[in-house]
């Protein structure tokens, strides 16, 4: 235990959750359970309510009906100050009902990849999570590129370094082509190796449908057959993130991420 704040005795688990919210920004109950290590739904609900009542978390609702609403949590300014992290809470009113919110939907999907990479077992012997990074401005002042995330995992042979792009299908083809060109410019600029100490990276693209995946692959193949790896959230949910569910721009043979790291 680590002190008292507005009538609640803070635990190390609480502080850890608040620190991770500086990265994740907003979580649902299942993501909070994953990150904080809650053993049961009842315990998670009780603790999240206590942290909300202590004004360390802010609460929101996603959906329009009582039976279909999902409860979401974001850090408060008080919570950020307590654990000394930047305040990146959701800019919405507390207890607000969010009917259609692309930012929230997008961030929750990014968080699913974060939880999978950092907190869930990697079912491949000898593979270990190294780090995750989030970005709030362009990585290179000369290249307009803000990935949804960055993950490193270490294998017995080398390190897989990969940026993440979560696609909800709401960007035009021209916007996606511009993003491809930014990644290609970044890849040859030398900035990646200077910033991350690795010679090369992948860009993992997770689409919201097979149709959207195919559209993105076709647009990418017009410019390059390198760097980019594609899958869908449906494939991740059914088969697993580390399974052979990934396609290259010009190759229809699905591959696993860990294997040949060329």
N, C-alpha and C positions, 0 to 999 in steps of 0.2 A: 504493500500500500504506500501511497506517495502523497499524502496530504489531503486536506479537506477544502472543498470549493462549494459554497452556497448549500451546505447541508449534505453534500455527497462526499463519501470517502473515495477518492480516485485510486484506481488500480493501475498497474503497469499496462494491462490490456486496454484500458480506456485511453491512456496516453498514446499507445501505439496506434489505435484506431484514429485518433485525432491527427497524428502525424501523417498517416496514410491518406487521410482525406485532403491533405494539401496536394497530393498527387491525383487522387481519384475524383475529387470535387463533390461528387454526389453518389450515394450508394443506396441500394435497396437492402432489405433485411438479409437476404441470402449472401450478398457480397460482404455485408458487415460481419456475418457469422464466419465467413471464410477468412477474412483478414484478422479479426479479433480472436478467432478460435473458440467461439461459443459452442458449447456442446449440445445445446438444445434450443429449439425455437422459442420456448417459453422463457428461458433465461435470457436469450437475446432480446426479446420484446421488452422484458422487464428492465434490462439495463439501458437499452436505447431510449425508453421512456424517461428513465431517471436522468440520463445525460441531457435529454431535451428539456426536462423541467428545470435542470440546473443551468440552462441557457448555454450549454457547451456545444449542443447540436441544434440545428434548425430542422423542422419537419415540413414535408410537403406531401401532396397526394397527386398521383398520376392516374388519370381516368375519370369517368363521369358518373359512375354508379357506385353505391356503397359496396356491392359484392365484387365489382371489378376494379376497384381502386387499389393501386399499389402505394405503400408508404415509402417515402424516400427521405434520406437524411443528408444534410450538408453541415460542414463545420460553421460555427458562429465566429464572430470576431473575438469574442471572449475565449473560445476554445483555441483559436489560433495563437492568441497571445500567451495562453497558458503553457503551450508546448513549444512556443517560440518558432513557429513556422509562418510562412507568408499566408495571408488571408486570401483564400481563393474560393470562398463560399459561393453558393448559387445566388445570383442577383434576382431573387424573387421574394415575395412576401411570405413570412412564416405561416404555415398551415394553408397556404394557397393550393388550390386544385389546378393542376396543369393538364389541360385537355389535349392539345397538340403542341409538343415542344421538341423540335428537332435537336436542339442542343442536348437536352436531357437524354433523349433516346440514344443519340450518338455516343454520349459519354458513358452511359451504362453499358453499351456494347464494347467500347474500348476497355472498360473496367473488367469485363468478362475475360478478355485476353490477358489483362494484367494479373487477375486472380489465377488463371490457368498457368501462366508462366512462373509466377513467384510463389504461389501458395499450394497448388495442387501437385501431387507427385508426378514426375516425368517418367513415363513407363518405358524408359530406355536405359539400360545399365550404363553407368559411367557418365551420364549427362547431368550437369548441375546448373541451376540458375545462377547468374552472376549479377546482373543489374537490370533495372528499368529506369528510363528517363522520360519525363514529360516536357513539352516545349510550349512556351508562351510568346515566343518571338522567333523570327527567322534564324536559322542556325548560322547562316553566312550573310553578312550585310549586303553582299552583291547578288544574292540568289533568294527570291521570294519563296521560301519553303519552310512550312511548319508542320512536321509530321504529327500524327496522332499519338505516337509513342515510339520508344526505342527499347529493344530487348537484347540482352546477350545471354547465351547459354554456352557452357564449356563442355566439349566432348573430349574424349581421350586423345583425339588427333589435333583439334584446333577449336577455335571459338566461332560460333555462329553469331554474327552481328546483324541485326535486322531492324529496319524502320517499319512502322505499322500505318496502314491507311484503311480506315473503316468507311465503307461507301454505302450510303443509304439510297442511292439512285437519284438524288436531287441536284446533281451537278451536270452541266452540259458537257458534251463531247469536247468542246473547245477548252473548257476549264480543265478537264482531265488531261488533254494533250499538253497544256501548259505545265501541269504538274509533272508529267513525265519528263518534259524537257528540263525542268528544274532539277529533278533527281539526276538526270544524265549530266547536267552541268556540274552538279555537286560532286558526282562520282569522279570526274576527271579534274576537278579543281585542286585536289590535294587537301582540301579542308577536312574531309572525313578522317583521314589518317592523323592529321595534326590534332584534331579534337577528341578522337576516340581511341587512338593508338592501335588501329587495325587497318590492314591494307584495303579491304573491300567490305561491302555490305550488300544485303538484300533488301527489297521492299516487299513486305507481305501485304497483299490487298485482300480484304475480306468484304465480299459483296452481299447484298441483301436478297439476291435471287440468282438462279442459274442464268436467266436471260440477261441480267445486268452484268454478271461475270463475263459472259461471252462478248458483250458489247465492249467492256473494258479491255479484254484480251485483244480483240480485233483492233481497237484504237492504238493499243500499245505496240502490237506487232508491226504496225505501219512505221514505227519509229525505232524499235529495238526488240531484240529477243533476249536481252540480258537483264539482270538485276531483279526483275519483277516475278513474283510468285502469287498465284490467285487461288482463292477458295471461297466458299460461302459459309454463312453462319449455320445453315441447315446441315452442311457436311460436318462442321465442327461439333454440332450438337449430337448428331447421330453416330459419328465414327471417332471423334476425338481430334484435338488440335495437332497431335504428333503423328497421326495416321497418314497413309498415302492418299491425301485428298487435295494435293496442291498441283496446279498446272502452270506451266510456263506459257509465255505469249503464243508460241508457235508449236507447242508440243501437247498433244491431247492425252498423253500417258500420265496419269496421276502419280505423284511422287510424295514421299515423306520429306519433311524438312531436314531431318537428321539422316544422313546417309552419305552421299557424295557431296562434300561441302565445296565443290568447285563453282 
